[in-house]
Amino acid sequence: MFLLPIAASPARAEDAPGASVQLDTLSVESRGPAGTGDLPPSFAGGQVARGGRIGLLGNRDYMQTPFSTASYTEKTIRDRQVISVGDLLTRTDPSVRAAIGSGNRYDAVTIRGFRIENREFALNELYGLVPDYRIDPAPLERVEILKGPAAFLFGVPLNGGIAGTVNVVTKRAGDEPLNRVTVDYAAPTRGGAEIDVARRYGDAK
């Protein structure tokens, strides 16, 4: 153990008992849990976002991310009229191909030639929460894809795949109330409807 001498500083008027000290202004910014915080803004047209959730790195702009990523918005899901997350990716991303036929009850795609199963998709960055079958895109706000191994950022997928990570982000109520009804028609014996209602409550919304 070493003892270092410390010279006492002269007393100041501010150090007197009962004296007040004026501190600088402190700004505090709050963020929600992973996958539910403020999302990166969209490009012009609103179909793709300027960034996405990159695991441990948080929400990052794509120009500040050393990975190949893409983030498709809820507007793209509605405009493309897709029936699953796999259907969206195979229609929009040239590096994604369908690994099985569209008539199957689950999705399997390849990213840059490596296969990834539907159950390896992440829900708000957590594996094991999506169904083994197809994921309905109606309740999704973003579909984010990171191409290449990403175990350091998101953890190891359930099957240990190296194709990449597909992260689906669920919707949250916005600042403005939302009332939307969508109908679909595929055949005389096949149709459907979707109702999307969103509200924020309380004085602070």
N, C-alpha and C positions, 0 to 999 in steps of 0.2 A: 504494500500500500504506500502511495506517495501523497504527501500533503503539500498543497501549493498555497503560498501566501496570497491573500486577496486584500487589495487596498480598498479601504472604505472611501466612498465618494462623498463629497460635501453635501450637506442637507440642502434641499430646495424648498421653496415656499409651497410647491404643489404637494410635497410629501408630508406636510403637517397634518395631524389628525383632524378629520372632518373636512378636508379640502376636497373639492370636486374636480374631476378630470373630464374634459369633453372628448369623446371618442369619434372616430370617423364613421360615416354611414356604412352599414353592413347590409348587403343584398343577399337574400336567401332564395334559392330556386328549388322547387320541389319536383320530383319525378316519380312516376308511377312504377309499379313492378315491371320486370322484364317482359317486353312484348306488348305492354298496354300503355306505355307512355306516349308522348307526342310523336306522331309519325313524321318522317321526312316529307317535305312538300312534293307535289307532283310537277312534272314538266308541263309545258303548254299542251293542251288537249286532254290532260288528266288521265292518260292511260297507263303511264309508267311513272314511278317516283324517282326522285333524285338520290335515293339511298334506301337503306333498310337496316334491320337489326342484325348485327354481326356478332352474335354470341357475347363473349366477354367484353368486346369493344363497344357494345351498345349501339345506338342508332348512329350510323355514319353515312356521310355523303359518299356517293360512289367514286368521286374523284379523290377521296382521301382513304380509300380502302384498297389494300394490296391484294385483292382477290377479284375474281370474275363473278359479279353478282348482277341480279336483275330483280326488280320489285314491281309486280303488276297490281294495279289498283282495282277497287270495287267497280269502277266504271268499265274497265276492260272486261270484267266478268259479265256484266250486264250487256255490253255491246256485242260480245262474241256469242252470247247465249250458250255458254258451255254447260255441260252436265256434270262435270267433276273437275278436280284439280289437275289430274293427268290430262284431261281433254284440253284444259286451258294451256298447259305447258307445251303440249305437242303442237298446238296451233300457233303459238306466239314465239317460241324459242327455237332457233335453228339447231341448237346442240342437243335438243331433247327429242327422242323418238319413242313411239309406243312399242313396248316389248311383247304385248299380247293384243288380241283382237278387241275391238270396241264392244263386242257382245258379252264380254266377261263381266262378272259381278264385282271385280276389284281392279284397281289400276296398277300397272307395272310399267315403268318407263326406263329408258337408258339415257344417261347424261354423259356425253362424250364417249359413248360405247360401253359404259359400265352400268349395270342394272341396279335399280333401286325399287324396292317394293313399297306399296301403299302404306304399310304399317311402319315404315321407317321415316315417314313424314313427321315433322314436329308441329305441335300446337302451341303457339306462343313460346317457342323455343324449348319445349319439353317433349321428349319422346314418350311413346307408350300411351298417349291420350286420344289418338285418332282411331276410328274404327278400322278393322281389318279390310272392310269393303270400301267402296268408293266414298269420298268425302263430298258432301253436298256443298257447293260453293256459295249458296245463298247467304249464309251467316258470316261470310268472310269479308274482311276489309282489305287485306293485302295477301298476295301469294308471293313469297320471296324465295329465290333460288340462289344458292352459292355453289359454284361448280368446283369440284375437286375435294380432296380430303379436308375435313374441318373438325376433327375430333377435339383438337385443342380449344376450339371456340365454343362448340355446342355439346361436346361429349361424344361418346361412342354410340353410333346407331344400334338398334336392337339386333340387326343381323350383321353388324360390323362392316357394312358396305363402304366403299371408297368413292362412290360416284359423286357424292356431294350432299348437300342438305337442302331440303324443301321445308320451309317454315310457313305455316298458315297463321295469319293474325285475325282474330275474331273482331267483329264490329263492336263499337261503343257508341253511345248516344252523343251526337254533336251539339254544338251550341244552339242550333236552330231545330225546332220540332220537325219530325219527319213522318209523313203518312204516304206510303207507296203500295200500290197493288199491281201485281204483274200476273198476267195470264199466259199460259203456253198451250200450244196445240201441236201434236206430233202425228196424230192419226184420228180417224173417227172414233176409235175406242180408247184413245190415249190423250189426256189433257190434264191440266193442273192449274194451280194458282198459288201465288206467294204474297204474303202480307208483311210489310216491313214498317214497324211503328217504333219510334224512338223519342224519348223525352228525358229531360233532366229536371230534377226537382230541388226545391229548397231556395232560399234567398240568394245563395251563391251559385245556383245551378250546378 
